Amino acid sequence: MSDSEDEKESKRTSRARFSGEIEDWDEFRIAFRNQARSKGYLPALKTGGESDLPADSEVEIAGATDAERKQVAARKRLFRATADLALALKGTKDLKAIIKNSCTTEWPDGQAHHVIWEKLLHKYERVGSAESSCGDED
């Protein structure tokens, strides 16, 4: 699928939204992971981030070698995941702080994987919940 086709598909599909309420967490977590899987950026939510991710968001990558192409793809997935998470959390004051605190010099727009997604998991995951491990093994 080309970038323009991805954009059209992205506009057609509904996005997972999170209210910030604990009772809505399990439903959101599952919906967002399925959204990430269907849009191809689930690897960007991997704990610790993708191993192919470049050191920062602005580094020039030629894309000539296999390793460079993997870096370009990993960065693109991270950008999509971060943008969708930001939209999913829009309008919830304390969750905005999670996004804001994820911004660094290297990644000024934040990082979906360890900074945003892992903080959400830490904040909302219910210990002992029968559903808490559903879909988080990828």
Phi, psi and chi 1 to 4 in degrees:
 res  aa     phi    psi   chi1   chi2   chi3   chi4
   1 MET       -  130.8 -165.1  178.9  -73.2      -
   2 SER   -76.4  167.8   71.8      -      -      -
   3 ASP   -57.8  -43.4  -75.3  -16.7      -      -
   4 SER   -66.5  -36.7   62.6      -      -      -
   5 GLU   -66.4  -39.7  -71.5  172.4  -20.1      -
   6 ASP   -59.4  -44.2  -77.6  -16.2      -      -
   7 GLU   -63.5  -43.3  -70.5  171.5   14.6      -
   8 LYS   -63.2  -44.6  -72.3  176.5 -171.3  173.4
   9 GLU   -63.2  -41.1  177.7   65.0   21.1      -
  10 SER   -60.6  -38.9 -169.3      -      -      -
  11 LYS   -71.7  -30.2  -70.8  176.6 -176.0  175.7
  12 ARG   -77.5  -31.4  -77.7 -166.3  -61.2  -99.4
  13 THR   -89.9  144.5   58.0      -      -      -
  14 SER   -75.8  152.2   62.3      -      -      -
  15 ARG  -105.2  145.7  -64.6 -179.4 -171.4  -90.3
  16 ALA   -66.5  139.2      -      -      -      -
  17 ARG  -126.6  146.3  -59.7  -93.9 -169.1 -112.4
  18 PHE  -123.1  131.0 -175.5   47.6      -      -
  19 SER   -80.3  -19.6   67.2      -      -      -
  20 GLY    91.7   -1.9      -      -      -      -
  21 GLU   -91.8  135.4  -60.2  -61.8  -35.3      -
  22 ILE   -55.3  -37.3 -171.1   74.7      -      -
  23 GLU   -69.2  -15.7   60.4  -90.9   10.4      -
  24 ASP   -96.2   -5.3  -62.6  -28.0      -      -
  25 TRP   -62.1  -52.9  169.4 -111.3      -      -
  26 ASP   -58.2  -43.8  -75.2  -24.2      -      -
  27 GLU   -63.7  -43.7 -176.8  178.3  -22.9      -
  28 PHE   -64.2  -46.1  167.6   73.9      -      -
  29 ARG   -57.8  -45.6  179.8 -178.6   47.1   79.3
  30 ILE   -67.5  -44.2  -68.1  166.7      -      -
  31 ALA   -63.1  -41.8      -      -      -      -
  32 PHE   -69.3  -40.4 -169.5   81.0      -      -
  33 ARG   -64.5  -37.9  -74.1 -177.3   54.0   81.4
  34 ASN   -67.9  -38.2  -77.8  -43.0      -      -
  35 GLN   -61.0  -45.1  174.5 -179.7  -51.9      -
  36 ALA   -62.2  -41.1      -      -      -      -
  37 ARG   -64.9  -45.5 -176.2  175.3  -74.9  112.4
  38 SER   -69.9  -28.3   71.0      -      -      -
  39 LYS   -93.4   -1.4  -68.2 -174.9  175.3 -172.6
  40 GLY    84.2   13.8      -      -      -      -
  41 TYR  -115.4   17.3   61.0   74.4      -      -
  42 LEU   -55.0  -39.3 -175.1   61.5      -      -
  43 PRO   -58.3  -24.6  -25.7   34.9      -      -
  44 ALA   -69.8  -15.7      -      -      -      -
  45 LEU   -94.0   -2.1  -60.0  178.9      -      -
  46 LYS   -56.9  135.6  179.7 -178.5  171.6 -171.7
  47 THR   -54.6  126.2  -58.5      -      -      -
  48 GLY    87.1   -8.4      -      -      -      -
  49 GLY    84.0  171.8      -      -      -      -
  50 GLU   -76.7  142.8  -65.7 -173.4   64.1      -
  51 SER   -68.0  -22.3   60.3      -      -      -
  52 ASP   -86.9   -2.0  -66.4  -38.6      -      -
  53 LEU   -66.7  132.1 -162.1   61.9      -      -
  54 PRO   -68.0  169.2   20.4  -26.8      -      -
  55 ALA   -64.5  -30.4      -      -      -      -
  56 ASP  -150.4  173.1   66.7   59.1      -      -
  57 SER   -78.4  -18.3   64.9      -      -      -
  58 GLU  -106.4   -4.7  -59.5  -59.6  -39.1      -
  59 VAL   -59.9  136.8   67.4      -      -      -
  60 GLU   -73.4  129.4  -71.7  -73.9  -32.9      -
  61 ILE  -127.7  118.9  -56.0  170.5      -      -
  62 ALA   -68.1  -34.2      -      -      -      -
  63 GLY    78.0   18.4      -      -      -      -
  64 ALA   -83.1  -32.8      -      -      -      -
  65 THR  -102.4  166.7   67.3      -      -      -
  66 ASP   -59.1  -43.3  -76.8  -17.0      -      -
  67 ALA   -62.1  -41.1      -      -      -      -
  68 GLU   -68.1  -39.0  -71.4  172.9  -24.4      -
  69 ARG   -64.1  -38.0  -77.2 -170.8  -74.1  -82.0
  70 LYS   -65.1  -38.3  -72.6  178.5 -178.6  179.6
  71 GLN   -65.3  -43.8  -74.8 -173.5  -39.6      -
  72 VAL   -60.5  -45.8  168.6      -      -      -
  73 ALA   -64.7  -42.6      -      -      -      -
  74 ALA   -63.4  -42.5      -      -      -      -
  75 ARG   -65.4  -40.4 -176.5  166.4   57.5 -171.6
  76 LYS   -62.8  -42.6 -171.7  174.2 -175.5  178.4
  77 ARG   -62.9  -41.9  -75.6 -171.2  -66.0  -89.2
  78 LEU   -63.2  -42.7 -179.2   63.9      -      -
  79 PHE   -59.9  -44.9  -72.5  156.9      -      -
  80 ARG   -64.5  -44.8  -74.6 -178.3  179.5  164.0
  81 ALA   -63.7  -43.6      -      -      -      -
  82 THR   -64.2  -43.5  -57.3      -      -      -
  83 ALA   -63.2  -44.7      -      -      -      -
  84 ASP   -66.7  -37.6  -82.5    0.3      -      -
  85 LEU   -64.5  -42.9  -91.5  172.5      -      -
  86 ALA   -60.1  -42.4      -      -      -      -
  87 LEU   -67.8  -37.4  -70.6  171.2      -      -
  88 ALA   -65.7  -29.6      -      -      -      -
  89 LEU   -97.9   -1.3  -54.0  178.6      -      -
  90 LYS   -56.7  133.1 -172.9  176.7  179.5 -178.9
  91 GLY    93.2   -2.5      -      -      -      -
  92 THR  -109.7  110.9   51.4      -      -      -
  93 LYS   -55.7  -53.2 -170.8  175.2 -179.1  177.2
  94 ASP   -69.1  -25.5   61.2  -28.1      -      -
  95 LEU   -76.7  -27.5  -63.9  175.9      -      -
  96 LYS   -60.6  -34.7  -74.6 -179.2 -174.2  178.6
  97 ALA   -64.1  -35.8      -      -      -      -
  98 ILE   -61.7  -43.9  -69.8  175.1      -      -
  99 ILE   -65.2  -49.3  -63.8  169.0      -      -
 100 LYS   -58.4  -41.9 -174.9  177.3  178.5 -177.8
 101 ASN   -72.8  -10.6  -67.2  -26.8      -      -
 102 SER   -85.5   -9.9   77.0      -      -      -
 103 CYS   -78.7  132.1  -60.6      -      -      -
 104 THR  -130.5  174.3   63.6      -      -      -
 105 THR   -60.7  -42.2  -57.0      -      -      -
 106 GLU   -72.7  -33.0  -64.3   81.3   12.3      -
 107 TRP  -130.7   76.8  -64.5   93.5      -      -
 108 PRO   -64.4  -17.8   18.9  -27.3      -      -
 109 ASP   -99.2    5.7  -61.6  -41.1      -      -
 110 GLY    91.5  171.5      -      -      -      -
 111 GLN  -131.6  124.5  -66.2 -178.7   50.0      -
 112 ALA   -64.1  -38.8      -      -      -      -
 113 HIS   -68.9  -85.8   57.8  -71.7      -      -
 114 HIS   -79.3  -24.6   65.9   84.3      -      -
 115 VAL   -87.7  -47.7 -176.5      -      -      -
 116 ILE   -89.6  -59.1  -59.8  172.2      -      -
 117 TRP   -61.2  -45.5 -173.5 -113.3      -      -
 118 GLU   -66.3  -35.1  -72.3  179.5   18.6      -
 119 LYS   -67.3  -38.4  -76.4 -174.2  178.2 -176.3
 120 LEU   -63.6  -45.2  -72.3  171.5      -      -
 121 LEU   -58.4  -45.2  -71.8  172.3      -      -
 122 HIS   -63.2  -41.7  178.1   74.4      -      -
 123 LYS   -73.0  -38.9 -178.0  173.1 -178.7  166.3
 124 TYR  -110.0  -16.7  -69.8   98.7      -      -
 125 GLU   -65.3  130.1 -146.9   45.5   40.3      -
 126 ARG   -92.3  120.1  -70.6 -178.7 -124.7  162.2
 127 VAL   -63.7  128.9  177.3      -      -      -
 128 GLY    85.1   -1.3      -      -      -      -
 129 SER   -65.3  135.9  168.7      -      -      -
 130 ALA   -62.9  -27.6      -      -      -      -
 131 GLU   -93.9   -6.5  -61.3  173.6  -73.5      -
 132 SER   -61.9  -25.3   67.9      -      -      -
 133 SER   -98.9   -3.8   64.9      -      -      -
 134 CYS   -58.4  112.9  179.6      -      -      -
 135 GLY    81.0    3.8      -      -      -      -
 136 ASP   -99.4   13.6  -72.5  -27.5      -      -
 137 GLU   -87.9  -17.8  -61.5   81.1   33.8      -
 138 ASP   -58.8      -  -67.1  -30.1      -      -
